[in-house]
């Protein structure tokens, strides 16, 4: 069942693509990654003392020495604290990191921290870990993915601004059908529990079709006839390549896995496809409204 904010369409694009913040669910998900793939790979006894190996003791326990090495890296190179301040049990180390993670760390330091634990080799089963981490980032609509041992941006403020401008530009009653489609595309992309990429793509391109029909005075018939009518009425002059590009994009939504029609099989639409279409269609809606000055 959708949440109240989703039903009332109160989710904003700036809250969907998290590029300069980490909200509660994303922070929780990243912490779960750390506990499952980093810290729990340690000794099964969380109260095992680590102090002797930290300060150069003669312990023969390999795991204790190995993780003491990680702690030394963490304290000296990341937290910039003296290594003799490292708590003397695994549990106390865990507690210290958890307090920092949830109470003190800025959003960007969380990403720094996770990059660091990969850098020092404190991650086991990398393939599964990477899949878990990137699935979490995608589910919570982070603006980043973990690739080649670093977080890389997959969206930026310009893309978010295009979507926000599209919603704002269609806020009048005159353009309300187009806004309805854009809002639906945003909601379907932002649903963390059950994202609908296929229908988000459909709603994005439908916003372009809708705005074209409104501006041309045509009630239906698809995007190509509406753009032709705009040119015929001298309301809009489009470069042939630009016009062809959007007609082809419209065709893609009709053909690829039946996005706009009955599905013949499993849809291949992915997050990246839906995000691209939302940004591109929002930009074209903004362009049409600005060029026609309605």
N, C-alpha and C positions, 0 to 999 in steps of 0.2 A: 504494500500500500504506500502511495506517495505521501510525503510529509506535507504539513500545512503550507510551508514556504514554497514548496514545489507546486502545489495546487493553486496558490494565489500568485504564482509567478513573481516571487520576491527575491529569487536568487539572482545576483548581479554578475555580469561577466567578470568583473574584477575579483569576485570571490571564487569563480570557477577555476581560472587559470592562475594558480598560485605561483607568482614569480618573485614577489618581494615579501612573502610571508609564509608561515606554516601554521595552518589552523590546528585545532585540537585533534580531530580524527587523523590528520596526516602525521602529526607529532607522535600520537599513540602508535600508529602503524610503523613508523620508523624505529620507535623504541622496541616494539615487538620483534622487528627484524634483528636488532642488536642482541636482545636477550636470547633469541632462538638460534642465531647463526654465529654469534660472537662469544658472548659471555658463558652460555651454557655448554660451550665446547670445552670449558675448563674442567677442573676436578669435579667429580660428583659430590664432593664434600665442600659446601660453600664456606665453611668455617676453617678450612685448612690454612694454617699460618703461612704467610709468604715473606715475613720480615727477614728470616735468616738468609735466604737467597738474595733478597734485595740488597742487603748490606754486605754481601760477600761471604755468607756462611757456607758450610761444607755439605749441605743437603745433597743426597743422591737421587732425590725424586725428580725425574726429568720434567714432568708436567709443571711441578712447582717452579723449577728454574725457568722453564720456557715462558710461563705466564708472568713471572716476576720480571722477565726481560720486557714483555709488553708493557707492564705497568711502569717500568722505568722510562721507556720511550714516551708513554702517555704523559707522565708527570713532568719529565724534563723538556720534551719537545712540543707538547701540545698545551698542557695546562701551565707550563712555565713555572712549575713549583719545584722545590728541592726534593730529591728522591727520598730523603730520610723522613719526609712528611707523608709518605704512602701509608695508608692504614695497614695494619698487620694481619688482617684476614681478608679472604676473598669477598666475604659478605660485606665488610665495611667498605671495600673498594667499590663494590656494586652499589651500595647505598650512596656513596659520595657521587658517583657518576649519575645516578638517577636524580638526585636533588639538582645537580647542575643542569641536566638535560631538560627537566620539566620546569624548573624555577628560574634559572639564571641565564640559560643559553639563548642568544638571539637566533633568529631563524637561520641565518647564513652559517652560524657556528655549528649548527646541527649537521649541515652538509659537510663542513670542514672536518668535523669529528668522524663521520662515516668514511669519508675519503681517507682519513688518516689510519683508521683501523685496517683498511684494505692495504694501504701502503706498507705498513709494518708487518703484514702477513698474518694478522690476527683474525682470519676468516677461514673456516673449513668448508669444504664442499662448495666451491665457488659457483659452479653452474646452477645448483639449486638456490644458492644465496642470491645470485644475480636475478634469477627469475622471480624470487619472492620480493626482492627490493623493487624491481621495476614494475611488478604487478601492483605493489602498494602505491607507488608513485602515480601510476595510471589510474587506479581506482579512485584516488583522492584528488585527481586532476592537478597534480603538481606540474609546474611549467618546466620540469627538468627530468632527465632520464640518466641512469648510471651507465656510462659507456667508456670502455678503456680505462677503468679505474678512476673515473672522475664524473662529476655531475655536469651535464651539458644542457643548455637551454633548448627547448623545443618550441617555445613561443616567446613573444616579447610584448612590451607595452603598446607598440604600434598596432599589433594585431588585436589586442584587447580594446584599444581605442576605436578601432573600426567597428567592432561588434557593439560597443556602447553607443557610438554615434548612430549606427543603424537603428537601434532601438529608440533612440531619442528622435531621430529624423522622422520616424513613422508613428510618433506618439499622437498625432492629430487623428480625429475621427475619419478624415479623408483617407488616410493611409492605414487605418486600423487592421484591415485584413492582412497586410504585409507584416505588420508588427506581430500579429498573432502567430504567423508562421515562424518568424525569427525567435519569438519567445519560446515557442514549442521546441525549436531546434536547440536552444540553450538548455532547456530543462532536460531534454532527452540525453544530451551530452553530459550533463552535470549529475545525473542520478548515480550515486555511488554504488547502490546495491544492484541496480538493474539497468545499466546504460543501454540505450537503444540507438546504436550508431547508424543503422540502416535508415530508420525513420527520421533521425536528426538530419541526415543528408537530404532526405526527401523534403523536409520542412524548410531547409535552407534554400534549396533551389526553387521551392514553391513561393518563397518570399520574393525572389526576383521575378518570377512569372506573375505574381500578384501585382507588384508595383508597376510592371510593364503594362499589364492590362488596365490598371487604374489610370495611368498616364495617357494611354492610347485611346481609352474609352471602349475597349473591347472587353466583353464580359468573360470570354474564355477562348480556348483555341490553342493554348500553348505559348511558349516564349517566342518562337520565330515569327508567327503572325503578328504578335504584339509589337515586336521590334520593327518589323516591316511597316506596320501602321504608323508608328512614331516617326519613321523616316518619311513616309508618304505624306504625312501632315506637316512636315518640316518642323516638328517639335524637337527632333533630335537627329543629329548627324553622327553616325558611328563609323569609325574606320572599319573597312571590311574585315580586317584580321581580328579586331576586337569583337565585332559582331559574330564572326564565325567561331571565335574562341568560346564565347558563352553559349552559343547554340550547340557546340560540341560537348561542352560541360553538361548542358541540359540533356543531351543524348546519352551521356555516360550514366546519369542517374536513372534513365529509362531502361538501359540495357544491362548494367553490371549487377548480376545476381537478382535481377528483377526489383531493383530498389523502389521504383515508382509503381510497379505492378505486382501481380501475384507472384510469390516466390516459387521458383521451380526447384529450388534446393536451398542449402544453407547459404546465407548471405556471407560474403567475404568482407563486408565493410568493417573497418577497424577505427580505433580512436583517431589515428592520424588523418584518415580520410574525412571523418566527420568534422574534426577541428578545422582542417583546411577548407572544407566547403562552407562552414559557418563564417570563417573570416573572409573568404573570397566573395561569397554572396552578400555579406554585409557591406563590403567595400563597393560592390556593383550597385546595390540599392542606394548607397550614399551618392555614388557617381550619377545615377539616373536622376535622382531628386535634385542634385546640384545643377546638372546640365539643363534640365527642363525648367528649373526655377518656379515650381508650382507652389 
